[in-house]
Amino acid sequence: MTAILPLLFLFAAISGTAVVLVRDPARQVFAIAVNGLVLAILFDALQAPDVALSELAVGTAAVPLLFLVALMAVKTQPPEEDS
Amino acid sequence: MSVLPYAVAAWLFGIGLYGIATSRNFIHLVGCLGVCQSATYVLLLGLGYRWGSIAPIFYDHPPGTPAVDPVMQALVLTDIVVGATLTALLLVLTIQAYKRGGSLDPEKLRPMRAVGQSGRDRGSNRVGDGERKAS
């Protein structure tokens, strides 16, 4: 039980690093979702279940969906010429 | 254990700043800003944690049981909601910058001008961008 908390901290650091180092935004969406999931498990292990629930809803579901919507808008809308 | 949350928070903040500084895509940059924000979550929860304590919910524990700090958890909850809002706002600004400037690269972002004031100047800038991209 005492070893799981440092392990989860290390996982959080590794997944945050992965979010930065994945340069393609379409692949970065998956890294962001995994980072949110790891942070939610870490917060639950830190005795903060309400924060873990909020992070699970926001960081794992809502924010990657926002990124997908932004990627879709960028891909489908051509930049307007001289407006 | 007492040093590890601060070290992880510092590492996440530093790697997020590195990603922001070296990013060539605005959407990737917003994701790196999210990593910087997750450093603040880890820092605040690491400040409030105590070993061998329960979650601050006293439904099935007698009052007075050692619990972790609920104030930090409230702060982190607010931080998460503000972070989601900030991400949405920055993504909308990214889409608008792409529609105006035609690129997601921060290096290619030109200063905004009033519409119709200097259309010839904008045209020459766009040609210059094309030359720089070709070379």
Backbone of each chain as ProteinMPNN parsed JSONL, in Angstrom:
{"seq_chain_A": "MTAILPLLFLFAAISGTAVVLVRDPARQVFAIAVNGLVLAILFDALQAPDVALSELAVGTAAVPLLFLVALMAVKTQPPEEDS", "coords_chain_A": {"N_chain_A": [[0.834, -1.202, 0.0], [2.011, 1.151, 0.662], [3.713, 1.519, -1.395], [2.327, 2.133, -3.644], [1.631, 4.739, -4.002], [3.963, 6.451, -4.581], [4.49, 5.18, -7.022], [2.265, 5.851, -8.555], [2.614, 8.601, -8.677], [4.914, 8.674, -10.247], [3.895, 7.586, -12.595], [2.126, 9.622, -13.302], [3.928, 11.683, -13.892], [5.231, 10.54, -16.087], [3.156, 10.212, -17.954], [2.387, 12.868, -18.345], [4.707, 13.835, -19.532], [4.561, 12.373, -21.871], [2.348, 13.556, -23.101], [3.425, 16.009, -23.834], [5.502, 15.262, -25.553], [4.356, 13.939, -27.695], [3.889, 14.955, -30.799], [2.031, 15.214, -32.82], [-1.168, 16.508, -33.134], [-3.513, 14.979, -33.448], [-2.833, 12.528, -32.41], [-2.089, 13.293, -29.94], [-4.403, 13.667, -28.552], [-5.174, 11.189, -27.519], [-3.117, 10.773, -25.719], [-3.666, 12.822, -23.934], [-6.089, 11.954, -22.87], [-5.282, 9.585, -21.571], [-3.545, 10.697, -19.713], [-5.363, 12.143, -18.151], [-6.782, 10.012, -17.044], [-4.813, 8.691, -15.519], [-4.212, 10.731, -13.713], [-6.668, 10.877, -12.396], [-6.767, 8.397, -11.073], [-4.571, 8.742, -9.406], [-5.454, 10.885, -7.794], [-7.535, 9.671, -6.482], [-6.107, 7.826, -4.977], [-4.849, 9.614, -3.344], [-6.715, 10.184, -1.427], [-8.827, 11.849, -2.284], [-11.671, 11.718, -3.352], [-13.734, 13.197, -4.597], [-12.421, 15.067, -6.18], [-11.173, 13.284, -7.865], [-13.332, 12.201, -9.23], [-14.271, 14.462, -10.58], [-12.042, 15.043, -12.169], [-12.002, 12.77, -13.703], [-14.328, 13.078, -15.212], [-13.879, 15.535, -16.51], [-11.136, 15.641, -17.414], [-10.748, 13.219, -18.738], [-12.904, 12.809, -20.439], [-14.253, 15.269, -21.313], [-12.333, 17.254, -22.096], [-10.639, 15.922, -24.091], [-12.683, 15.574, -25.993], [-13.237, 18.217, -26.637], [-10.821, 18.845, -27.879], [-10.999, 17.16, -30.081], [-13.171, 18.283, -31.421], [-12.076, 20.768, -32.051], [-9.989, 19.983, -33.758], [-11.459, 18.883, -35.832], [-12.848, 21.131, -36.728], [-10.725, 22.689, -37.649], [-9.825, 21.091, -39.72], [-11.971, 20.956, -41.522], [-12.734, 23.556, -42.11], [-11.666, 25.761, -44.435], [-9.111, 28.279, -44.414], [-10.236, 31.611, -44.474], [-9.983, 33.688, -47.28], [-8.944, 37.072, -48.091], [-10.856, 38.877, -46.027]], "CA_chain_A": [[0.0, 0.0, 0.0], [2.843, 2.352, 0.73], [4.495, 1.663, -2.619], [1.501, 2.44, -4.805], [1.511, 6.19, -4.178], [5.072, 6.93, -5.429], [4.364, 4.629, -8.376], [1.275, 6.643, -9.284], [3.238, 9.896, -8.975], [5.807, 8.497, -11.389], [3.056, 7.421, -13.783], [1.614, 10.946, -13.68], [5.009, 12.422, -14.547], [5.519, 9.942, -17.397], [2.08, 10.485, -18.917], [2.481, 14.282, -18.707], [5.788, 13.954, -20.51], [4.09, 11.831, -23.149], [1.477, 14.56, -23.73], [4.248, 17.047, -24.467], [6.398, 14.759, -26.597], [3.608, 13.512, -28.873], [3.773, 16.247, -31.48], [0.884, 15.239, -33.717], [-2.326, 16.77, -32.267], [-4.51, 13.916, -33.515], [-2.403, 11.467, -31.493], [-1.97, 13.859, -28.603], [-5.7, 13.535, -27.888], [-5.155, 9.949, -26.738], [-2.205, 10.977, -24.588], [-4.355, 13.663, -22.949], [-7.08, 11.125, -22.183], [-4.56, 8.684, -20.652], [-3.046, 11.531, -18.62], [-6.489, 12.405, -17.252], [-7.12, 8.791, -16.315], [-3.769, 8.459, -14.508], [-4.387, 11.741, -12.66], [-7.851, 10.523, -11.609], [-6.394, 7.306, -10.159], [-3.668, 9.327, -8.397], [-6.226, 11.682, -6.837], [-8.281, 8.745, -5.63], [-5.156, 7.279, -4.006], [-4.533, 10.695, -2.405], [-7.89, 10.394, -0.566], [-9.642, 12.96, -2.763], [-12.547, 11.069, -4.342], [-14.518, 14.154, -5.38], [-11.529, 15.601, -7.21], [-10.939, 12.221, -8.842], [-14.526, 12.1, -10.077], [-14.295, 15.62, -11.471], [-10.968, 14.899, -13.155], [-12.403, 11.708, -14.629], [-15.315, 13.602, -16.159], [-13.347, 16.643, -17.308], [-9.864, 15.378, -18.066], [-10.768, 12.025, -19.583], [-13.973, 12.848, -21.445], [-14.662, 16.56, -21.891], [-11.233, 17.968, -22.764], [-10.335, 15.31, -25.395], [-13.747, 15.852, -26.967], [-13.014, 19.585, -27.123], [-9.708, 18.81, -28.831], [-11.47, 16.548, -31.332], [-14.001, 19.271, -32.118], [-11.182, 21.781, -32.626], [-9.281, 19.393, -34.904], [-12.41, 18.748, -36.935], [-13.112, 22.474, -37.263], [-9.553, 23.134, -38.411], [-9.673, 20.322, -40.955], [-13.059, 21.15, -42.47], [-12.892, 24.947, -42.511], [-10.489, 26.382, -45.039], [-8.938, 29.664, -43.969], [-10.894, 32.555, -45.372], [-9.112, 34.665, -47.946], [-9.136, 38.461, -47.67], [-12.237, 39.073, -45.612]], "C_chain_A": [[0.864, 1.246, 0.0], [3.63, 2.56, -0.546], [3.666, 2.156, -3.776], [1.445, 3.943, -5.05], [2.706, 6.784, -4.94], [5.001, 6.419, -6.85], [3.376, 5.446, -9.196], [1.8, 8.039, -9.595], [4.152, 9.781, -10.191], [5.012, 8.32, -12.676], [2.508, 8.765, -14.258], [2.684, 11.756, -14.402], [5.266, 11.875, -15.949], [4.42, 10.276, -18.399], [2.045, 11.97, -19.279], [3.586, 14.534, -19.713], [5.36, 13.445, -21.877], [3.18, 12.817, -23.865], [2.309, 15.607, -24.447], [4.998, 16.49, -25.668], [5.665, 14.187, -27.801], [3.242, 14.761, -29.658], [2.565, 16.34, -32.398], [-0.379, 15.447, -32.884], [-3.373, 15.666, -32.311], [-4.121, 12.733, -32.637], [-2.292, 11.976, -30.075], [-3.278, 13.756, -27.831], [-5.726, 12.286, -27.016], [-4.24, 10.097, -25.527], [-2.857, 11.831, -23.511], [-5.377, 12.844, -22.166], [-6.407, 10.186, -21.191], [-4.025, 9.466, -19.464], [-4.17, 11.857, -17.629], [-6.862, 11.2, -16.428], [-6.103, 8.526, -15.205], [-3.905, 9.461, -13.375], [-5.595, 11.413, -11.792], [-7.526, 9.402, -10.627], [-5.476, 7.83, -9.053], [-4.453, 10.11, -7.35], [-7.059, 10.785, -5.93], [-7.361, 8.125, -4.587], [-4.738, 8.329, -2.988], [-5.735, 11.068, -1.539], [-8.692, 11.616, -0.979], [-10.627, 12.433, -3.798], [-13.367, 12.05, -5.172], [-13.68, 14.774, -6.488], [-11.276, 14.551, -8.29], [-12.126, 12.084, -9.783], [-14.592, 13.252, -11.072], [-13.222, 15.517, -12.549], [-11.313, 13.815, -14.169], [-13.393, 12.226, -15.664], [-14.7, 14.638, -17.08], [-12.119, 16.224, -18.105], [-9.872, 14.187, -18.998], [-11.802, 12.105, -20.691], [-14.107, 14.217, -22.101], [-13.533, 17.216, -22.675], [-10.784, 17.273, -24.061], [-11.428, 15.518, -26.436], [-13.623, 17.27, -27.507], [-11.885, 19.619, -28.151], [-10.158, 18.209, -30.155], [-12.323, 17.525, -32.12], [-13.129, 20.335, -32.767], [-10.44, 21.236, -33.84], [-10.208, 19.279, -36.105], [-12.709, 20.106, -37.557], [-11.943, 22.973, -38.092], [-9.454, 22.385, -39.728], [-10.757, 20.646, -41.969], [-13.184, 22.592, -42.936], [-11.62, 25.431, -43.179], [-10.333, 27.8, -44.517], [-9.519, 30.629, -44.983], [-9.866, 33.487, -45.988], [-9.592, 36.054, -47.592], [-10.588, 38.783, -47.334], [-12.623, 40.523, -45.764]], "O_chain_A": [[0.503, 2.267, -0.584], [4.162, 3.646, -0.775], [4.219, 2.563, -4.798], [1.233, 4.377, -6.182], [2.49, 7.56, -5.871], [5.395, 7.115, -7.786], [3.604, 5.707, -10.378], [1.483, 8.607, -10.64], [4.172, 10.66, -11.053], [5.397, 8.836, -13.724], [2.433, 9.024, -15.459], [2.402, 12.431, -15.392], [5.49, 12.638, -16.888], [4.704, 10.588, -19.556], [1.706, 12.309, -20.413], [3.434, 15.339, -20.632], [5.739, 14.0, -22.908], [3.218, 12.918, -25.091], [1.951, 16.048, -25.539], [5.12, 17.165, -26.691], [6.288, 13.967, -28.84], [2.385, 15.536, -29.236], [2.122, 17.442, -32.721], [-0.65, 14.638, -31.997], [-4.057, 15.433, -31.315], [-4.995, 12.005, -32.165], [-2.385, 11.206, -29.119], [-3.276, 13.756, -26.6], [-6.241, 12.318, -25.898], [-4.551, 9.607, -24.441], [-2.641, 11.607, -22.32], [-5.52, 13.01, -20.955], [-6.907, 10.006, -20.08], [-4.042, 8.973, -18.336], [-3.956, 11.849, -16.417], [-7.217, 11.326, -15.256], [-6.478, 8.179, -14.085], [-3.739, 9.105, -12.208], [-5.564, 11.641, -10.583], [-7.956, 9.446, -9.474], [-5.589, 7.415, -7.899], [-4.163, 10.018, -6.157], [-7.265, 11.095, -4.757], [-7.77, 7.917, -3.444], [-4.317, 7.984, -1.884], [-5.767, 12.161, -0.973], [-9.188, 12.346, -0.121], [-10.45, 12.666, -4.994], [-13.668, 11.77, -6.332], [-14.164, 14.983, -7.601], [-11.177, 14.874, -9.473], [-11.956, 11.877, -10.985], [-14.92, 13.062, -12.244], [-13.462, 15.862, -13.706], [-10.965, 13.92, -15.345], [-13.321, 11.869, -16.84], [-14.957, 14.635, -18.284], [-12.06, 16.423, -19.319], [-9.091, 14.138, -19.948], [-11.607, 11.537, -21.765], [-14.078, 14.315, -23.328], [-13.745, 17.685, -23.793], [-10.562, 17.962, -25.056], [-11.139, 15.626, -27.628], [-13.869, 17.511, -28.689], [-11.968, 20.321, -29.159], [-9.759, 18.674, -31.223], [-12.219, 17.596, -33.345], [-13.393, 20.76, -33.892], [-10.276, 21.939, -34.837], [-9.811, 19.537, -37.241], [-12.811, 20.22, -38.778], [-12.141, 23.61, -39.126], [-9.05, 22.956, -40.742], [-10.494, 20.615, -43.171], [-13.683, 22.844, -44.033], [-10.579, 25.501, -42.525], [-11.327, 28.457, -44.209], [-9.323, 30.484, -46.189], [-8.99, 34.01, -45.299], [-10.567, 36.194, -46.854], [-11.431, 38.941, -48.217], [-13.757, 40.896, -45.464]]}, "seq_chain_B": "MSVLPYAVAAWLFGIGLYGIATSRNFIHLVGCLGVCQSATYVLLLGLGYRWGSIAPIFYDHPPGTPAVDPVMQALVLTDIVVGATLTALLLVLTIQAYKRGGSLDPEKLRPMRAVGQSGRDRGSNRVGDGERKAS", "coords_chain_B": {"N_chain_B": [[8.933, 10.388, 0.376], [7.966, 12.864, 1.122], [9.162, 14.65, -0.523], [8.57, 13.882, -3.053], [5.928, 14.666, -4.261], [6.388, 17.428, -4.747], [8.575, 17.329, -6.439], [7.507, 15.968, -8.641], [5.529, 17.79, -9.38], [7.101, 20.002, -10.075], [8.517, 18.903, -12.197], [6.426, 18.37, -14.016], [5.504, 20.959, -14.516], [7.787, 22.104, -15.643], [8.221, 20.488, -17.934], [5.901, 21.057, -19.273], [6.226, 23.79, -19.796], [8.432, 23.615, -21.475], [7.262, 22.296, -23.625], [5.415, 24.249, -24.452], [7.14, 26.26, -25.269], [8.495, 25.128, -27.418], [6.571, 24.39, -29.215], [4.987, 23.806, -32.358], [2.431, 24.029, -33.162], [-0.758, 25.206, -32.575], [-2.797, 23.75, -31.316], [-1.483, 21.629, -30.144], [-0.05, 23.17, -28.366], [-1.985, 24.077, -26.572], [-2.59, 21.683, -25.319], [-0.153, 21.251, -23.99], [-0.254, 23.345, -22.195], [-2.281, 22.38, -20.567], [-0.873, 20.341, -19.288], [0.845, 21.873, -17.698], [-1.079, 22.91, -15.975], [-1.901, 20.588, -14.676], [0.26, 20.177, -13.074], [-0.199, 22.006, -11.013], [-2.415, 20.82, -9.801], [-1.297, 18.452, -8.74], [0.579, 19.547, -6.991], [-1.026, 20.964, -5.112], [-2.652, 18.927, -4.003], [-0.664, 17.295, -2.986], [0.302, 18.964, -1.007], [-1.804, 18.947, 0.819], [-1.974, 16.345, 1.725], [-1.937, 13.732, 4.159], [-0.247, 11.123, 5.804], [-1.796, 7.981, 6.327], [-4.376, 8.911, 6.684], [-7.929, 9.47, 6.367], [-10.312, 10.013, 3.702], [-11.927, 13.228, 3.605], [-14.653, 12.619, 4.537], [-17.131, 12.057, 6.679], [-19.035, 10.115, 7.061], [-19.178, 7.365, 7.787], [-17.289, 7.342, 9.753], [-16.13, 8.194, 13.033], [-16.371, 11.587, 14.226], [-13.4, 13.531, 14.293], [-11.544, 11.735, 13.468], [-8.372, 11.42, 11.899], [-8.018, 13.253, 8.953], [-7.453, 14.074, 5.485], [-6.611, 17.358, 4.12], [-9.424, 19.206, 3.476], [-9.656, 21.699, 2.289], [-7.704, 22.075, 0.356], [-8.595, 20.237, -1.491], [-10.959, 21.398, -2.342], [-9.896, 23.644, -3.589], [-8.485, 22.425, -5.695], [-10.559, 21.295, -7.098], [-11.905, 23.581, -8.034], [-9.845, 24.484, -9.625], [-9.671, 22.558, -11.638], [-12.082, 22.903, -13.002], [-11.842, 25.535, -13.903], [-9.64, 25.157, -15.531], [-10.664, 23.521, -17.585], [-12.439, 25.319, -18.759], [-10.659, 27.271, -19.633], [-9.204, 25.809, -21.515], [-11.19, 25.365, -23.459], [-11.713, 28.011, -24.258], [-9.201, 28.791, -25.321], [-8.965, 26.998, -27.425], [-11.015, 27.826, -29.099], [-10.034, 30.371, -29.74], [-7.794, 29.518, -31.141], [-8.963, 28.328, -33.406], [-10.107, 30.592, -34.544], [-7.805, 32.089, -35.083], [-6.677, 30.431, -36.965], [-8.528, 30.63, -39.013], [-8.257, 33.322, -39.703], [-5.471, 33.693, -40.161], [-4.563, 31.475, -41.566], [-2.85, 29.463, -40.764], [-1.593, 27.117, -38.353], [0.746, 27.399, -37.075], [2.686, 28.93, -34.617], [4.878, 30.471, -35.365], [4.266, 31.513, -37.818], [2.328, 33.348, -37.429], [0.854, 36.382, -38.122], [0.809, 39.876, -37.242], [-2.36, 41.298, -36.371], [-4.42, 43.289, -38.452], [-6.526, 46.142, -39.185], [-9.466, 45.459, -41.08], [-9.433, 46.023, -44.544], [-7.87, 48.235, -44.429], [-5.168, 47.994, -45.14], [-4.901, 46.291, -47.453], [-3.204, 45.705, -49.587], [-0.781, 45.528, -48.374], [-1.152, 43.279, -46.787], [-1.388, 41.384, -48.783], [1.184, 41.36, -49.886], [2.59, 40.445, -47.717], [1.612, 37.877, -47.574], [2.593, 36.749, -49.883], [5.284, 36.878, -49.26], [5.346, 35.043, -47.167], [4.842, 32.723, -48.579], [7.14, 32.498, -50.121], [9.016, 32.124, -48.122], [8.208, 29.714, -47.146], [8.687, 28.115, -49.335], [11.407, 28.154, -49.64]], "CA_chain_B": [[7.54, 10.714, 0.063], [7.649, 14.276, 1.347], [9.727, 15.444, -1.603], [8.113, 13.396, -4.354], [4.914, 15.489, -4.936], [6.95, 18.682, -5.239], [9.431, 17.027, -7.581], [6.659, 15.649, -9.788], [4.886, 19.037, -9.817], [8.101, 20.819, -10.767], [8.818, 18.261, -13.477], [5.305, 18.568, -14.943], [5.484, 22.363, -14.927], [8.917, 22.354, -16.537], [8.051, 19.855, -19.238], [4.846, 21.797, -19.955], [6.816, 25.025, -20.333], [9.263, 23.229, -22.626], [6.372, 22.022, -24.749], [4.854, 25.507, -24.944], [8.175, 27.044, -25.935], [8.96, 24.498, -28.653], [5.454, 23.849, -29.989], [4.771, 24.375, -33.688], [1.024, 23.844, -33.49], [-1.487, 25.815, -31.46], [-3.583, 22.758, -30.58], [-0.503, 20.972, -29.287], [0.336, 24.122, -27.313], [-3.031, 24.075, -25.546], [-2.39, 20.461, -24.543], [0.992, 21.456, -23.093], [-0.73, 24.197, -21.1], [-2.983, 21.484, -19.653], [0.132, 19.658, -18.459], [1.249, 22.846, -16.678], [-2.133, 23.0, -14.964], [-1.921, 19.379, -13.86], [1.293, 20.359, -12.042], [-0.797, 22.665, -9.841], [-3.253, 19.847, -9.072], [-0.436, 17.549, -7.964], [1.193, 20.318, -5.905], [-1.995, 21.279, -4.058], [-3.057, 17.717, -3.294], [0.475, 16.844, -2.211], [0.383, 19.796, 0.196], [-2.849, 18.647, 1.786], [-2.063, 14.929, 2.073], [-1.283, 13.237, 5.368], [-0.172, 9.661, 5.775], [-2.689, 7.238, 7.201], [-5.612, 9.635, 6.944], [-9.058, 9.076, 5.526], [-10.901, 11.102, 2.938], [-12.713, 14.067, 4.528], [-16.074, 12.287, 4.514], [-17.29, 11.472, 8.009], [-20.334, 9.422, 7.124], [-19.047, 6.132, 8.56], [-16.177, 7.458, 10.695], [-16.471, 9.159, 14.091], [-15.715, 12.883, 14.053], [-12.107, 13.582, 14.948], [-10.602, 10.86, 12.78], [-7.469, 12.219, 11.048], [-8.418, 13.291, 7.546], [-6.639, 14.988, 4.682], [-7.11, 18.729, 4.16], [-10.46, 19.382, 2.453], [-9.564, 22.999, 1.622], [-6.918, 21.872, -0.859], [-9.408, 19.533, -2.475], [-11.868, 22.38, -2.934], [-9.112, 24.465, -4.508], [-8.171, 21.656, -6.896], [-11.815, 21.156, -7.84], [-12.071, 24.837, -8.762], [-8.773, 24.584, -10.622], [-9.997, 21.68, -12.765], [-13.166, 23.504, -13.784], [-11.28, 26.702, -14.598], [-8.762, 24.666, -16.586], [-11.47, 23.082, -18.731], [-12.944, 26.517, -19.425], [-9.533, 27.914, -20.319], [-8.906, 25.018, -22.706], [-12.21, 25.638, -24.472], [-11.513, 29.371, -24.783], [-7.997, 28.854, -26.153], [-9.193, 26.272, -28.671], [-11.805, 28.705, -29.974], [-9.11, 31.387, -30.269], [-6.96, 28.846, -32.139], [-9.733, 28.184, -34.65], [-10.233, 31.914, -35.157], [-6.503, 32.474, -35.636], [-6.465, 29.66, -38.194], [-9.379, 31.187, -40.076], [-7.716, 34.618, -40.12], [-4.093, 33.671, -40.609], [-4.313, 30.382, -42.48], [-1.828, 28.528, -40.3], [-1.614, 26.816, -36.927], [2.099, 27.526, -36.552], [2.873, 30.241, -33.98], [5.908, 31.251, -36.042], [3.723, 32.152, -39.016], [1.217, 34.228, -37.075], [1.161, 37.774, -38.402], [-0.005, 40.789, -36.436], [-3.672, 41.579, -36.955], [-4.647, 44.669, -38.886], [-7.917, 46.441, -39.464], [-9.834, 44.936, -42.388], [-9.625, 47.03, -45.565], [-6.96, 49.371, -44.294], [-3.93, 47.785, -45.881], [-5.029, 45.007, -48.131], [-2.031, 45.437, -50.418], [0.292, 45.103, -47.482], [-1.387, 41.882, -46.411], [-1.079, 40.533, -49.924], [2.634, 41.195, -50.023], [3.045, 39.567, -46.645], [1.272, 36.495, -47.862], [3.568, 36.288, -50.87], [6.543, 36.649, -48.545], [5.238, 33.772, -46.445], [4.971, 31.63, -49.533], [8.558, 32.36, -50.484], [9.784, 31.57, -47.024], [7.863, 28.3, -47.036], [9.276, 27.357, -50.436], [12.882, 28.074, -49.525]], "C_chain_B": [[7.296, 12.206, 0.18], [8.162, 15.144, 0.21], [9.078, 15.11, -2.936], [6.991, 14.227, -4.986], [5.462, 16.785, -5.497], [7.83, 18.442, -6.457], [8.592, 16.735, -8.821], [5.971, 16.909, -10.305], [5.867, 19.917, -10.571], [8.431, 20.231, -12.129], [7.692, 18.501, -14.484], [5.258, 20.01, -15.428], [6.605, 22.658, -15.918], [8.723, 21.739, -17.901], [6.915, 20.527, -20.003], [5.366, 23.1, -20.547], [7.693, 24.732, -21.538], [8.388, 22.971, -23.85], [5.771, 23.283, -25.327], [5.902, 26.269, -25.751], [8.562, 26.447, -27.277], [7.82, 24.033, -29.544], [5.336, 24.566, -31.328], [3.325, 24.253, -34.109], [0.22, 24.354, -32.302], [-2.276, 24.791, -30.653], [-2.667, 21.956, -29.648], [-0.106, 21.873, -28.124], [-0.701, 24.16, -26.203], [-2.935, 22.81, -24.696], [-1.223, 20.579, -23.577], [0.613, 22.368, -21.929], [-1.538, 23.381, -20.088], [-2.035, 20.705, -18.764], [0.64, 20.588, -17.366], [0.191, 22.958, -15.579], [-2.178, 21.757, -14.096], [-0.806, 19.412, -12.815], [0.703, 21.041, -10.809], [-1.724, 21.721, -9.087], [-2.392, 18.983, -8.16], [0.185, 18.285, -6.781], [0.204, 20.548, -4.771], [-2.411, 20.025, -3.293], [-1.901, 17.129, -2.496], [0.677, 17.663, -0.948], [-0.617, 19.34, 1.25], [-2.851, 17.218, 2.282], [-1.342, 14.641, 3.379], [-1.312, 11.725, 5.345], [-1.171, 9.058, 6.748], [-3.982, 7.942, 7.518], [-6.703, 9.135, 6.015], [-9.461, 10.274, 4.67], [-11.804, 11.924, 3.851], [-14.211, 13.854, 4.386], [-16.341, 11.5, 5.79], [-18.617, 10.752, 8.137], [-20.23, 8.19, 8.002], [-17.793, 6.134, 9.431], [-16.61, 8.407, 11.797], [-15.766, 10.48, 13.837], [-14.435, 12.943, 14.871], [-11.105, 12.617, 14.369], [-9.677, 11.705, 11.92], [-7.846, 12.099, 9.588], [-7.483, 14.228, 6.8], [-7.344, 16.338, 4.605], [-8.187, 18.923, 3.1], [-10.369, 20.715, 1.718], [-8.784, 22.867, 0.319], [-7.732, 21.166, -1.929], [-10.418, 20.464, -3.122], [-11.14, 23.265, -3.934], [-8.826, 23.717, -5.805], [-9.416, 21.467, -7.752], [-12.092, 22.416, -8.659], [-11.067, 24.951, -9.9], [-9.101, 23.734, -11.857], [-11.065, 22.317, -13.654], [-12.659, 24.713, -14.567], [-10.375, 26.254, -15.743], [-9.523, 24.196, -17.807], [-12.01, 24.282, -19.501], [-11.855, 27.209, -20.222], [-9.166, 27.15, -21.591], [-9.906, 25.289, -23.823], [-12.0, 27.011, -25.096], [-10.312, 29.436, -25.714], [-8.175, 28.088, -27.452], [-10.034, 27.098, -29.637], [-10.925, 29.801, -30.561], [-8.183, 30.79, -31.324], [-7.682, 28.719, -33.474], [-9.864, 29.544, -35.337], [-8.92, 32.378, -35.761], [-6.211, 31.703, -36.913], [-7.303, 30.22, -39.338], [-8.832, 32.519, -40.577], [-6.347, 34.469, -40.771], [-3.752, 32.533, -41.553], [-3.256, 29.406, -42.032], [-2.008, 28.29, -38.81], [-0.242, 26.973, -36.296], [2.26, 28.88, -35.874], [3.931, 31.097, -34.672], [5.342, 32.032, -37.222], [2.598, 33.126, -38.706], [1.637, 35.676, -37.32], [0.347, 38.666, -37.47], [-1.299, 41.135, -37.153], [-3.761, 43.053, -37.337], [-6.137, 44.858, -39.097], [-8.246, 46.011, -40.891], [-10.021, 46.103, -43.349], [-8.676, 48.186, -45.473], [-5.732, 49.189, -45.176], [-3.957, 46.413, -46.546], [-3.812, 44.681, -48.981], [-0.87, 44.943, -49.555], [0.109, 43.647, -47.074], [-1.051, 40.954, -47.555], [0.414, 40.303, -50.07], [3.177, 40.311, -48.905], [2.77, 38.116, -46.967], [2.229, 35.919, -48.912], [4.91, 35.991, -50.183], [6.522, 35.353, -47.759], [5.436, 32.591, -47.383], [6.413, 31.413, -49.941], [9.359, 31.719, -49.384], [9.477, 30.083, -46.863], [8.536, 27.486, -48.13], [10.773, 27.168, -50.245], [13.312, 27.136, -48.398]], "O_chain_B": [[6.504, 12.763, -0.58], [7.661, 16.248, -0.004], [9.036, 15.943, -3.842], [7.079, 14.491, -6.185], [5.07, 17.21, -6.584], [7.839, 19.24, -7.394], [8.915, 17.192, -9.917], [5.838, 17.092, -11.515], [5.515, 20.513, -11.589], [8.605, 20.965, -13.102], [7.947, 18.795, -15.652], [5.004, 20.266, -16.605], [6.405, 23.367, -16.904], [9.017, 22.369, -18.918], [6.939, 20.574, -21.233], [4.997, 23.475, -21.661], [7.708, 25.493, -22.505], [8.723, 23.371, -24.964], [5.624, 23.401, -26.543], [5.591, 26.852, -26.789], [8.924, 27.186, -28.193], [8.063, 23.348, -30.538], [5.554, 25.774, -31.422], [3.017, 24.362, -35.295], [0.483, 23.979, -31.159], [-2.416, 24.937, -29.439], [-3.032, 21.647, -28.513], [0.146, 21.39, -27.02], [-0.352, 24.262, -25.027], [-3.171, 22.854, -23.489], [-1.291, 20.064, -22.462], [1.097, 22.19, -20.812], [-1.488, 23.656, -18.889], [-2.354, 20.434, -17.606], [0.847, 20.156, -16.232], [0.521, 23.085, -14.399], [-2.462, 21.85, -12.902], [-0.91, 18.752, -11.781], [1.06, 20.696, -9.682], [-1.819, 21.803, -7.862], [-2.696, 18.798, -6.982], [0.306, 17.723, -5.693], [0.541, 20.354, -3.604], [-2.512, 20.055, -2.066], [-2.12, 16.527, -1.444], [1.157, 17.15, 0.062], [-0.311, 19.347, 2.442], [-3.637, 16.882, 3.168], [-0.293, 15.214, 3.675], [-2.293, 11.12, 4.913], [-1.364, 9.563, 7.853], [-4.633, 7.62, 8.512], [-6.438, 8.468, 5.014], [-9.007, 11.396, 4.891], [-12.392, 11.375, 4.783], [-14.955, 14.803, 4.142], [-15.827, 10.394, 5.958], [-19.249, 10.776, 9.194], [-21.079, 7.971, 8.867], [-17.288, 5.076, 9.805], [-17.377, 9.334, 11.541], [-14.667, 10.492, 13.283], [-14.389, 12.465, 16.005], [-9.929, 12.661, 14.73], [-10.148, 12.632, 11.263], [-7.978, 11.0, 9.05], [-6.81, 15.066, 7.4], [-8.513, 16.462, 4.971], [-7.884, 18.811, 1.912], [-10.941, 20.859, 0.638], [-9.147, 23.462, -0.696], [-7.592, 21.447, -3.119], [-10.706, 20.341, -4.312], [-11.678, 23.6, -4.989], [-8.912, 24.294, -6.89], [-9.341, 21.478, -8.981], [-12.466, 22.335, -9.829], [-11.381, 25.443, -10.984], [-8.838, 24.147, -12.986], [-10.977, 22.281, -14.881], [-12.997, 24.897, -15.736], [-10.341, 26.888, -16.798], [-9.096, 24.432, -18.938], [-12.041, 24.278, -20.731], [-12.085, 27.674, -21.338], [-8.855, 27.754, -22.618], [-9.529, 25.426, -24.987], [-12.094, 27.166, -26.313], [-10.38, 30.057, -26.775], [-7.609, 28.469, -28.477], [-9.801, 27.077, -30.845], [-11.046, 30.13, -31.741], [-7.823, 31.464, -32.289], [-7.106, 28.965, -34.533], [-9.748, 29.642, -36.558], [-8.908, 32.992, -36.828], [-5.585, 32.227, -37.834], [-6.852, 30.279, -40.482], [-8.938, 32.813, -41.768], [-6.093, 35.057, -41.822], [-2.756, 32.608, -42.272], [-2.798, 28.591, -42.832], [-2.512, 29.152, -38.09], [-0.077, 26.708, -35.105], [1.993, 29.902, -36.505], [3.886, 32.323, -34.577], [5.868, 33.084, -37.587], [1.979, 33.672, -39.62], [2.649, 36.136, -36.79], [-0.694, 38.247, -36.964], [-1.336, 41.252, -38.378], [-3.249, 43.932, -36.643], [-6.906, 43.9, -39.178], [-7.431, 46.167, -41.8], [-10.697, 47.076, -43.011], [-8.668, 49.047, -46.354], [-5.311, 50.113, -45.871], [-3.162, 45.523, -46.246], [-3.423, 43.519, -49.091], [-0.096, 44.071, -49.95], [1.068, 42.877, -47.019], [-0.501, 39.872, -47.349], [0.857, 39.188, -50.344], [4.104, 39.528, -49.113], [3.578, 37.235, -46.675], [2.622, 34.754, -48.839], [5.574, 34.999, -50.481], [7.525, 34.644, -47.68], [6.093, 31.605, -47.049], [6.858, 30.275, -50.091], [10.245, 30.9, -49.625], [10.346, 29.292, -46.498], [8.913, 26.333, -47.919], [11.336, 26.147, -50.64], [14.507, 26.956, -48.167]]}, "name": "protein", "num_of_chains": 2, "seq": "MTAILPLLFLFAAISGTAVVLVRDPARQVFAIAVNGLVLAILFDALQAPDVALSELAVGTAAVPLLFLVALMAVKTQPPEEDSMSVLPYAVAAWLFGIGLYGIATSRNFIHLVGCLGVCQSATYVLLLGLGYRWGSIAPIFYDHPPGTPAVDPVMQALVLTDIVVGATLTALLLVLTIQAYKRGGSLDPEKLRPMRAVGQSGRDRGSNRVGDGERKAS"}
